[in-house]
Structure formats: structure tokens, C-alpha cells
Amino acid sequence: MKDNRLEQRIQHSLNAELSGLNTTSWQRDQFFENATGGTKVKRKLTYSLVLAIVMLLIAATALAAAITNGFGLMDFWKDTRDNVEIPEDAGQYIEHDLAVEETEHFTVRFREALYDGKTCHIVYDVIPRSKELLLFDKPLDEYWYAQTRLNADIEEMLEDGRTILDRWDEGGYTSGWQVDIDVGSDTDTIGETSSRSNGILDEETGIYTGQLDISIGSLKEERTLWFNVWMVPLKDMHDEESLDYDHGEYVHMERTFHAATSGEEVILVNTTPVLFSSIGVQVDQVRLVVLPQEIQYQIDYSLTDATLYHSIFDDHPDADHTVTLQPEFRFVKATQDGDEPVALPKGITGNFSGYSIDEEKGLYRQTGSLGRSNFTDIYTLCAYRISVPIETVSFQVDVQNPDSFTPEERVWLQESDRSKPHK
């Protein structure tokens, strides 16, 4: 009877002290295994020992939370973007702890998200139930250093020398799992602009943390997206093609995102053609959406002199194949004649690739982002060929007349007067 009462007191104490903690089943199993030496404790426990166990569990859980919460969106932006501007108030727009799902071997947590109307940023963790499971998202011959460092330095990678396969061979792992994520929507065309993903493995804990930016061409105040995170084992770690899809595991998360707004968003447009005569191109329209975290831009351009354009941007690696490159447009600081252009800071989304709207008609588009502080009415655009500046032109933009908004833009901007963006 005394044992029953003590058990009830233990359970009551645990429930009271741990009710607000978020642990995975693996973390709980690991704690109790460590606390009991891997075997059931047959001796009687005093109440003071119970409280000591409770405090140890709190400390262990706090440490685990610190590990899995410590690397978030802002860390990814800082470590994977060059010349990027992160607003001081970036953190207030980030949502936390969206969902937790469990599979046979893993816990997957969607930990952070920011949606601004056009781009959704996600951070998720894949937490293995055993550290003998190796997670990776890169080819097996990739440097191990690149899998465990976001901003891996080539000299440090060469000095370390180990590949992911080398780490597998020396690490005592029982299975290797390739991690991937895809995203979709029932109402939008995903990938109309682009997406990019990054991932990093914490070698100490075995936790894989992934980050995804998905940008959609249309602007919506509300958008429903679904995400699938896949963990697929390899039958043979020395054969990269031996993915065992039959025993793969995945989690699904569907969520309706509401755009983070400051109440001062605005759309800037230049519809006056801007001629880049030295490359045979005319910029037909520049469109900038000023969002809480950055300015996202869209540049539509067309060919005015196809012969000149192809003489500059066609590469001829051999007689049977011709590759036509595209110019890269960068927003730069106003320059004097002869000065080297200096690029304005990028927004957190970074740059996206240019693509063709109608190649037969010579119509192209480029999208990207600027830092939020770069709000002005006159911009300078420089055309590059493989990072070599060719021509620089300045132009004026105006706040778009609400009468010309698309239906989606009208929904986005109708909540308040957003004609005066904050700086």
C-alpha cells in the first residue's frame, strides 16, 4: 500500500512539475535509461529523491529545448546570405512551434515560420530516436564539414577531408537516412518563382534542422500550404542509389498562413520603359512590394536588339551546342561615371533566378529582394554578365494607384492606409 501511495506521489509531482515541458519520447526514454542505469529500480525511492529526479529531468529537458530551439530563421539568414539586411524587429513576425509529428524512428517538429504574403519561410527539426541513425541531405561524397556547417569554408572542408560516407564508416551508425521536404498547395502554382532549402546536422545530438524558403508569384493575405518531410533509408550506404522507399517515413503538415503585416505595406511600380542599349534589352516594368521584412521585386524585360543580345549572352562551348545566358540585374547605389557599382543589401529571401516568360517573343522576368530600409523613389539598376557589370541606369518608381491593383493585391492592401511605409 505504501508503494502505491509513493507511486501516486511520484506521478503527481511529475505531472505538476513537467506539465509545461515539451519532450519527445526519445528524450524521455533516454533520461529514464540514464537515471536508472538501464534497469528497473527495485529499491524504495524517498520523496527527496523523487524531487531530485524531477529537477534533473527539468534541466535535461531545458538543455534539449535549447539545442533544438537555438538555431532558427534569423540564424539561417545570417549564415547563408551575403550582403543581407535583417530588420531589427524581424523576430516579432516569426511564429513558433507550429506542429509536432512522430514516426517510427523520428520526431519531426515544425518549429518556426514567417509568411509575408509572397514567401513562406519554414524551419523544421528531424529528431532521431537513436543517435545511431545518421541523417543527411547531401550526396555521400560531399564533405562532412558541409553537412554540419551552414557557411562551410572551403579551406576548413579540405583540412577536415572526411566525406559523409567516411563519417558513416567511422561513426558506428546502424542506418543512414536521406532527408527531403516538398511543399504544395491546392490553390496556387508552387515554384512560379523559386524555392531554396538549407539543412544542417548537429553532430552532438544527431538532430537535423532544415530551412525552406518558398516564394509564390501571387500576393495573398491568406494562403494554405502543405509540407511533406521525408526520411528515406539507404539499403547500402556505399550505394547512393539504393534508397529504400518501401521503408521510408514521412510526416505531413497542412496550415493556413496569415501574412505578417505592419499596416504600412505598399506597392511601387515603374511602367516607363528603361532602355539598356548596350545589351539590346528594355526593362518594361519594375514592380516592388514593400513588406515588413524586405522589399521583393519583379523585373520584366524584353529584347530590343536580339542580334546584339545574343552576341553578348550566347556561349559556344562547342559547334553543336549553344547556351544563351541571361543578364542579371542588381539594384546598386547611385554611381558616378567610371565607378564600380556597389550592390544594395539583399532582403532575407535573397536573389532568385531569372526565367523566361515567352522565349519566342523575347520576354523575360527576374525576381529577388532588397533590404527593408532601401525604400526610395529613385532606384539604380545595373545589368551584369556573369558578375561583370555592363550598364547602369536610374529610374523613378511611384506608389501604385489602387485602381490598378489586381484582386489579390486589393485584398492584401484593403485593411489600412499603407501609402507611407516606415523606414
Salt bridges, closest charged atoms under 4 A:
GLU95 OE1 - ARG255 NH2 2.62
ASP97 OD1 - ARG109 NH1 3.82
GLU102 OE1 - ARG129 NH2 3.13
GLU112 OE2 - HIS96 ND1 3.64
ASP125 OD2 - ARG109 NH2 3.67
ASP125 OD2 - ARG111 NE 2.56
ASP137 OD1 - LYS138 NZ 3.18
ASP160 OD1 - ARG162 NE 3.18
ASP169 OD1 - HIS238 NE2 3.22
GLU170 OE2 - ARG162 NH1 2.70
GLU170 OE2 - ARG167 NH1 3.64
ASP188 OD1 - LYS220 NZ 3.19
ASP188 OD2 - ARG223 NE 2.99
GLU203 OE2 - ARG167 NE 2.83
ASP213 OD2 - ARG81 NH2 2.49
ASP213 OD1 - HIS121 ND1 2.50
GLU222 OE1 - HIS258 ND1 3.37
ASP244 OD2 - HIS247 ND1 2.83
GLU249 OE2 - HIS105 ND1 2.49
GLU254 OE1 - HIS252 NE2 3.81
GLU264 OE1 - HIS422 ND1 2.70
GLU265 OE1 - ARG418 NE 3.67
ASP300 OD1 - ARG365 NE 2.61
ASP314 OD1 - HIS310 ND1 3.11
ASP315 OD1 - ARG385 NH2 2.58
GLU328 OE2 - ARG330 NE 3.38
GLU409 OE2 - ARG287 NH2 2.56
